[in-house]
Amino acid sequence: MKTIFAGLLALVFSGSMFAAEVALDFTAANKLYAEGKFAAAAGAYEKILQTGAQSPALLFNAGNAEFKAGRLGLAIAAFQKAARLAPRDAEIRANLAFVRNQVQGATLRETRWQNWVSTLTLNEGTMLTAVFFWVLFALLTVQQLRPALAPKLRNTTRLAVLLTIFSGAVLALQAANHFNSAIAVVTADGAIARSGPFDEAQSVFTARDGAELRVQAAHDDWVQVLNAVGKIGWLSRKQVEVLPGA
């Protein structure tokens, strides 16, 4: 697996002193990784993330460190977050796919359609739909003001209508996935899903480290999940990392 040690581009922070601290911490974490101290490097990356700093490079390197430390679930969660910031980054998507292939047992898999839709962020989908809409609006306005141009603009207008409808449909799918499809990534090997949100409840199924499960509900420190074969159970939040929809 290829690792990049890119600069902290697009980090979310305020203040030059804080930025300098983050850059130093990132360099130190990269050094730990280069020395083969993967668990320590993963902890160093996590410490940076807890400050609120975010970038594809930081999350990508964190995912690599977690994988090298043998923690598939934490690696997948990091790569998922990185992919949502940079959905068309080939290295991020390749590493995410690679780690997913190491997961044992039942786990959710993205369909080709979901994989294609996820190549755009929600903001990008919104902007694209808005552009097509305003182009269509401009074409219709011109035809109202200059009827003589209507025949020449007919085909262009039809294309604009189709593009607006198509991009709007894709945006609706993106929004539904983002707001209604939280995913729980199992971060503990042999996590036991129970019939209710308490430790004494009956065991329903066991999820392996790295398994991705659809979140159905939440109650206190528990989440109800649906696995890839249709079984429903409750997992402690200590055993999973919950990610919002893509």
Wavefront OBJ file of the C-alpha trace (Angstrom):
o trace
v 0.000 0.000 0.000
v 1.319 3.410 -0.946
v 1.581 6.143 1.655
v 1.799 9.856 1.006
v 3.166 12.410 3.425
v 1.600 15.460 1.812
v 1.468 18.887 3.397
v -1.525 19.824 5.511
v -3.457 21.467 2.696
v -7.029 22.514 3.431
v -6.696 21.987 7.178
v -9.423 23.688 9.140
v -7.773 25.811 11.831
v -7.396 29.402 12.983
v -4.262 31.185 14.074
v -0.726 30.879 12.766
v 0.660 29.430 16.032
v -1.898 26.628 15.961
v -1.146 25.981 12.290
v 2.564 25.707 13.062
v 1.872 23.310 15.943
v -0.271 21.096 13.745
v 2.369 21.040 11.004
v 5.035 20.020 13.541
v 2.794 17.305 15.000
v 2.026 16.017 11.503
v 5.739 15.822 10.681
v 6.402 13.994 13.955
v 3.621 11.501 13.230
v 4.995 10.894 9.741
v 8.422 10.216 11.272
v 6.927 7.618 13.631
v 5.286 5.926 10.655
v 8.546 5.929 8.681
v 10.272 4.298 11.664
v 7.708 1.485 11.680
v 6.056 2.649 14.918
v 2.595 2.333 13.446
v 0.495 2.293 16.638
v 2.320 5.364 17.937
v 1.899 7.095 14.561
v -1.830 6.315 14.566
v -2.120 7.822 18.047
v -0.236 10.918 16.912
v -2.526 11.388 13.900
v -5.579 10.908 16.131
v -4.275 13.580 18.500
v -4.096 16.019 15.579
v -7.618 15.107 14.464
v -8.942 15.772 17.972
v -7.822 19.401 17.621
v -10.336 19.811 14.809
v -7.779 19.753 11.995
v -9.025 17.985 8.868
v -7.439 17.173 5.525
v -7.435 14.226 3.098
v -3.669 13.800 3.625
v -3.983 13.648 7.414
v -6.843 11.129 7.315
v -5.135 9.096 4.580
v -1.943 8.763 6.608
v -3.966 7.966 9.728
v -5.753 5.188 7.832
v -2.450 3.725 6.673
v -1.047 3.788 10.216
v -4.158 2.103 11.646
v -3.974 -0.599 8.980
v -0.299 -1.247 9.639
v -1.120 -1.461 13.363
v -3.654 -4.192 12.560
v -6.787 -2.152 13.263
v -8.945 -2.597 10.177
v -12.039 -0.804 11.459
v -10.203 2.361 12.442
v -8.359 2.285 9.100
v -11.608 2.005 7.146
v -13.185 4.830 9.154
v -10.206 7.096 8.438
v -10.193 6.270 4.724
v -13.969 6.828 4.569
v -13.572 10.300 6.057
v -10.696 11.067 3.687
v -12.760 9.920 0.701
v -15.574 12.272 1.659
v -13.170 15.215 1.588
v -11.494 14.066 -1.639
v -13.959 11.681 -3.332
v -11.979 11.373 -6.589
v -8.584 10.699 -5.026
v -7.496 7.389 -6.586
v -5.031 6.479 -3.803
v -7.584 6.986 -1.047
v -10.200 4.908 -2.839
v -7.660 2.175 -3.668
v -6.495 1.888 -0.051
v -10.067 1.866 1.220
v -10.923 -0.980 -1.176
v -7.750 -2.858 -0.204
v -8.515 -2.741 3.537
v -12.161 -3.638 2.984
v -11.010 -6.790 1.202
v -9.166 -7.865 4.375
v -12.345 -7.822 6.483
v -13.668 -11.241 7.475
v -17.373 -12.083 7.645
v -20.440 -10.173 6.540
v -20.033 -6.479 5.728
v -21.935 -3.945 3.645
v -20.675 -3.312 0.120
v -21.330 -0.238 -1.992
v -23.238 -0.822 -5.210
v -21.760 0.475 -8.462
v -24.374 3.214 -8.452
v -23.480 4.292 -4.896
v -19.811 4.191 -5.786
v -20.428 6.406 -8.829
v -22.613 8.890 -6.931
v -19.999 9.171 -4.176
v -17.438 10.594 -6.630
v -19.098 13.971 -6.006
v -19.436 15.648 -2.629
v -22.871 16.872 -1.595
v -21.723 20.467 -2.108
v -20.462 19.661 -5.602
v -23.742 17.951 -6.490
v -25.694 20.956 -5.229
v -23.546 23.396 -7.220
v -23.812 21.330 -10.411
v -27.593 21.123 -10.146
v -27.803 24.868 -9.497
v -25.692 25.620 -12.587
v -27.886 23.475 -14.841
v -31.031 25.037 -13.366
v -29.878 28.599 -13.973
v -28.710 27.782 -17.497
v -32.177 26.355 -18.193
v -33.811 29.421 -16.626
v -31.651 31.723 -18.796
v -32.547 29.809 -21.968
v -36.268 29.991 -21.205
v -35.993 33.698 -20.426
v -34.200 34.416 -23.721
v -36.906 32.547 -25.644
v -39.583 34.615 -23.951
v -37.826 37.877 -24.673
v -36.641 36.944 -28.177
v -39.193 34.502 -29.684
v -37.288 34.465 -32.984
v -34.438 32.618 -31.255
v -36.681 29.869 -29.896
v -36.202 27.409 -32.816
v -32.421 27.739 -32.629
v -32.392 27.187 -28.853
v -34.886 24.311 -28.783
v -32.340 21.455 -28.712
v -30.094 23.252 -26.236
v -33.088 23.854 -23.983
v -34.099 20.189 -24.127
v -30.566 19.175 -23.165
v -30.607 21.636 -20.272
v -33.927 20.167 -19.074
v -32.511 16.629 -19.136
v -29.316 17.660 -17.353
v -31.265 19.525 -14.683
v -33.570 16.567 -14.041
v -30.687 14.075 -13.994
v -28.452 16.132 -11.715
v -31.417 16.834 -9.441
v -32.131 13.107 -9.141
v -28.477 12.383 -8.317
v -28.506 15.193 -5.748
v -31.627 13.717 -4.132
v -29.875 10.355 -3.824
v -26.790 12.021 -2.372
v -28.879 13.930 0.177
v -30.830 10.818 1.196
v -27.588 8.889 1.604
v -25.958 11.705 3.558
v -28.766 12.452 5.991
v -30.432 9.036 6.389
v -27.706 6.414 5.938
v -25.282 6.456 8.858
v -22.735 3.625 8.865
v -21.215 1.933 11.921
v -17.701 0.609 11.341
v -16.786 -2.116 13.837
v -13.501 -1.263 15.576
v -13.273 -4.269 17.919
v -12.774 -7.841 16.738
v -15.588 -10.196 17.670
v -18.067 -7.460 18.614
v -21.289 -9.099 19.800
v -24.528 -7.577 18.532
v -27.305 -8.128 21.076
v -31.089 -8.261 20.940
v -31.405 -5.147 23.083
v -29.348 -2.111 24.175
v -27.876 -3.679 27.325
v -25.049 -6.074 28.132
v -27.303 -8.872 29.378
v -29.329 -9.087 26.160
v -29.128 -12.232 24.040
v -26.428 -12.440 21.360
v -27.771 -12.066 17.805
v -24.611 -12.102 15.703
v -20.887 -11.373 15.882
v -19.253 -8.683 13.736
v -15.552 -8.739 12.912
v -13.159 -5.823 13.022
v -13.772 -3.607 9.980
v -17.317 -4.779 9.246
v -19.570 -1.959 8.019
v -23.157 -2.007 9.256
v -26.164 0.172 8.519
v -27.311 2.181 11.552
v -31.032 1.767 12.236
v -31.447 3.543 15.571
v -29.584 4.742 18.642
v -30.242 4.517 22.379
v -27.890 5.964 24.993
v -24.494 4.319 24.424
v -25.821 1.753 21.947
v -26.599 1.719 18.224
v -28.952 -0.651 16.455
v -27.372 -1.979 13.272
v -28.302 -4.029 10.235
v -25.631 -6.326 8.816
v -25.089 -7.468 5.232
v -27.245 -10.599 5.636
v -30.226 -8.779 7.127
v -29.687 -9.447 10.837
v -30.425 -6.656 13.308
v -28.730 -6.186 16.663
v -27.418 -3.638 19.139
v -23.731 -2.756 19.509
v -22.046 -0.649 22.163
v -20.639 2.633 20.840
v -17.307 1.556 22.338
v -17.151 -1.158 19.641
v -17.918 0.988 16.608
v -17.223 4.311 14.948
v -20.398 5.844 13.560
v -20.010 7.773 10.310
v -22.694 9.928 8.713
v -23.896 8.998 5.257
v -21.625 9.831 2.348
l 1 2 3 4 5 6 7 8 9 10 11 12 13 14 15 16 17 18 19 20 21 22 23 24 25 26 27 28 29 30 31 32 33 34 35 36 37 38 39 40 41 42 43 44 45 46 47 48 49 50 51 52 53 54 55 56 57 58 59 60 61 62 63 64 65 66 67 68 69 70 71 72 73 74 75 76 77 78 79 80 81 82 83 84 85 86 87 88 89 90 91 92 93 94 95 96 97 98 99 100 101 102 103 104 105 106 107 108 109 110 111 112 113 114 115 116 117 118 119 120 121 122 123 124 125 126 127 128 129 130 131 132 133 134 135 136 137 138 139 140 141 142 143 144 145 146 147 148 149 150 151 152 153 154 155 156 157 158 159 160 161 162 163 164 165 166 167 168 169 170 171 172 173 174 175 176 177 178 179 180 181 182 183 184 185 186 187 188 189 190 191 192 193 194 195 196 197 198 199 200 201 202 203 204 205 206 207 208 209 210 211 212 213 214 215 216 217 218 219 220 221 222 223 224 225 226 227 228 229 230 231 232 233 234 235 236 237 238 239 240 241 242 243 244 245 246
